[in-house]
Amino acid sequence: MIEVRVREDSRRRLSSFLATGHAGWDEAGRDVVCAAVAALLQGALVGLKEVARVEVRSTRRKGRLDVRWPAPARDDAATQAIVETAVRSIEHIARQYPQSVVVIRERDDG
């Protein structure tokens, strides 16, 4: 299963996402659910870096993508649109394939 954790800061602004796992819908290389989620998240990363020009911190390795952006970028309309669109799209996929994808929204109240 793919787990996507989307974090909000104390001001309820999106601040990071962490995706782990594999959908398991089909074999590796043929899993359209995994490919869809990966494309959306990688597209968000490219959008943040190249369109919104945000200096993100990201780590990527097999079965894991961790992306964080700095507090000043969280109020930027482009940053919000890029990330929220990706997250909502993945939430739609999770509703269609609940045994393969879950989205968890978390808030940092600290």
ABEGO torsion letter per residue (X at the ends): XBBBBBBBBAAGBBABBBBBEBAGABBBGABAAAAAAAAAAAAAAAAAAAAAGBBBBBBBBBGBBBBBBBAAAAABAAAAAAAAAAAAAAAAAAAABAAABBBBBBBBAX
